[in-house]
Amino acid sequence: MLNGFTLAGNLVYRDFFLVGCAVIIGYVNASMWASAALAIVIVSASFMRSFWFLSAE
């Protein structure tokens, strides 16, 4: 379902990931592993948020 809420939520996650990766690349030598860990955290937070909103209905 493509509505404003879902689209806005995905944009926030994407922006958080891009900013986080930029900071990680600047300060961490093993940036690929740190970026992958950040991606896993963001994807799991997205799923948890989605399940939380579905259970609230």
Secondary structure, 3 states (H helix, E strand, C coil): CCCHHHHHHHHHHHHHHHHHHHHHHHHCCCHHHHHHHHHHHHHHHHHHHHHHHHHHC
